[in-house]
Amino acid sequence: MKVELSEAQAVYEHYRTHQQDRARARMMYAVLAARIRPVVRFRSREAIVRTVRSGAPLLIAANHVSERDPLVLAAAGFRSPLRRRIGSLRVLAKDELFQDAEQRKKIDTLGGIPVFRSKDHGVRAAADAGRQMIAVCVERMARGDSIAVFPEGTCNEGDPTEVQRLGTGIGHIAHRALRDGVGLWLVSAGIAYPAGGGRPVVALGEPVDLGAHRDDTPAAVTRWIQRDLQEAVDDACGHVR
């Protein structure tokens, strides 16, 4: 099966139940952590530990400033209490990353789920695939999986200290999950890179029970997530050396 928009229904049926080899996934995350060695900061490490141990699904929102971000986030996950979620952590990634067979194997092992972005395929063409992607995310979270999203949708080529306007996809995922009774928690992840090179910084925000926003619209949830993510980015940028 090729990851192509024309095959979206088959693609999402596959990723609805896909399960990577957990041992291989942990090994890959460990290798990334050893190579990248990100500095991981916490608003409250204890709160993240409690939330992870509770088994509640997490919605991890990260800013996007470099093509390295997914690997940096994976490395940070291994160096944090999120390590316990490896094997049940899914990462939304643009569909073009699934085109090469060898690269797709790696992304599948990291827990990737393809996204057909409107900027690449057009709003109308990608709309139905987007609805299927949201349904898969919600179904997987209802089964206990966590989902990581880069909701800016594209690399920030302006000011990396300011989060770009988020696409409402993350709000729709959260809104539908909450509507379906999923007890969902948000963890924002701010990523920052030293100007002269060196170890990237990932700041993890304090987990927030999104149930408080159950009655909000998807757009309102998106705006709330943007504010929380900006705080995490502020923390990361404040610790870059």
Disulfide bonds with the S-S distance in Angstrom:
none
